[in-house]
Amino acid sequence: MKRTRPTSGRPAIWGGTILGSILRILEWCARQGSTLLVCGILIGLFVPPLAAAMREVLTPCVFLLMLLALLRVDPSRALSYLRRPLLVAALCAWLLLACPMIAFAIAWTTGLTTGEAASFGAALVIMATGCAATSSPAFARLVGLDGELSLVVALFTTLLVPFTAPPLALGLLGIDLSISIPALMARLALLVGLPLILSLILRHRLGTDRLERAGGAVDGSVVLLVVIYGFGVMDGILDRLLAEPLMMAAGTALAFAGSLGLNALTALAFRPAGAGPALTAGLLSGNRNMSLYLAVLPAATDARILLFFALCQFPLFFSPLLLKPLYRRLHRQG
């Protein structure tokens, strides 16, 4: 009987068996992203010990999400995507400048700038100053929209938000966040700039072809990180829900109204660009990156503003599952 000798001193798991399995699992996560997102936020809500344990990893999660999203961006291809520069510029200006003004006008006319509702009104306006969610390209692919346009607009709004949001929120709109304009700009720039630099280094070392082949796995990693983020951001939410159900219901309703309202308004505003770009623009406008604010705002910030940012995760996590059939139908109808 012939004996076989081991081909290598290194375990076979590093030869590709387990690595291949991990990649397949991550790709499956990308395909099942909408369901995993809903499960993640519900588990975080109803399992408080898990939410408390994950609370400490929120900032690292935000950093890694930024890094992975930027790894999906090939700078040379991103520039080639600017075939419609006016559309991209208009979308960025709409998301970062027009939407906060519209949100402020709505909050002012509905009485959300005075009394006990003032904190939620301020939070709604700040939400509208945010960049498109880091996960927007993955979300767009989940629901059959333009991941390419989502990627470019999410990238540019993320890079621009440190320069637009602080002056709007603190200066023009006069919202008190217990932090100065330069300090908030510096924190946001740091949280965006470091992942950008690291992504460029990694892209140079790994190569574009290798990153392209791992695209599905990267999207799956984004989904898993968003799920982990959903665990942590739900810390304390169940206690607040049981203690103040009416206030929490009002805040959640406002979060859904703000997200879906911005989505619909933006889709209508960009309807002349075509069904696909208009629906993609709506998705970008309705899903804002509140994780950046949760990561950089000081603990002295109004507790209800921070609470509203957490409640904004419900429409963010539920929208891919709830809106996917609607997007498909509207896209077919044009």
Helices and strands as residue ranges (DSSP letters): G 12-15, H 17-31, H 33-46, H 48-55, H 58-71, H 75-80, H 85-93, I 94-98, H 99-109, G 115-117, H 118-129, H 136-142, H 147-166, I 167-172, H 181-206, H 208-213, H 215-233, H 237-243, H 245-269, G 271-273, H 275-286, H 291-296, H 303-311, H 313-333
